[in-house]
Amino acid sequence: MTQKRFASHADVEEKTVSFDRLSEHAYAYTAEGDPNTGIVIGDDGVMVIDAQATPVMAQDVVRRIREVTDLPIRYVTLSHYHAVRVLGASAYFAEGATEIIASQGTPDASPWHTIWIIVRQLLLPFVARQLLRPLLLRPLGKHPRTVKFVDQVSILLVVYTAFSAAVTQGLWHEVPGTALAGLVIVDVVLLVLALSLTGLVARHLGFNEADRITIVFCGSKKSLAAGIPMANVIFAGHAVGTVLLPLMLFHQIQLMTCAVLARRWGARQD
């Protein structure tokens, strides 16, 4: 099995590097467009903006800086927490760096911190719900319409939030129509496969019709209610709408398709 790298393979490949003077006190270190590092030379020190993906790669930035100034590198600014921006930061301490400037999310954005936030927001409430179910089942069972209304409104608000965020980010203007059509086709194919495979497996395992219907519905479920909080944590500070677009489309297609199936199967039972 191929080990997944924290920094993408493309970020640490050998690239052609350029070191360009932008103004009297500013330079740009670029490696074929990315990763990039900015250098600002002040009166008593240097600021480096984004540290590169590894300390070895950062050493090349240091070498280029030493070609234009002997001032100490006092400040390292991290624009965001991607590995290609932050993992080389340690190389600058030997050059005099005394301060790292970053948003609160940057030092907190370790994989374990991200996992803990997801566990806290999704898994712990799920566990609490299961533990409280024996106590809540009877009183909630007396108000099925209210429970159903709250459930449906919650899903509606989640979907509305996701689509609204996509609109404010200009997603629908940025994604070409051909790409959108391609995503719809892929989502339809995935849904057909999910519905077909779950139905065939349930039939093969000998489940009765009621259980097969339940398995078919559950097997194709991709919930924005869980997907959006996870995406907001993992991709914090980025255009989450772009990441969620395939899931948003799949969710709508799945809801419409399963609504038709539910109506058909319900009529057959009647």
TAWO-V143602 format. One line per field, one symbol per residue. ss: DSSP state (~ for helix, > for strand, _ for the rest). A space follows every 50 residues. Layout:
ss->???
//
This chain:
ss->________~~~~____>>>>>____>>>>>>____>>>>>>____>>>>_ ____~~~~~~~~~~~~______>>>>>>____~~~~__~~~~~~~___>> >>_~~~~~__~~~~~~~~~~~~~~~~~~~~~~~~~~~~~~~__~~~~~~~ ~~~~~~~~~~~~~~~~~~__~~~~__~~~~~~~~~~~~~~~~~~~~~~~~ ~~~~____~~~~~~~~~~~____~~~~~~~~~~~_____~~~~~~~~~~~ ~~~~~~~~~~~~~~~~~~~_
//
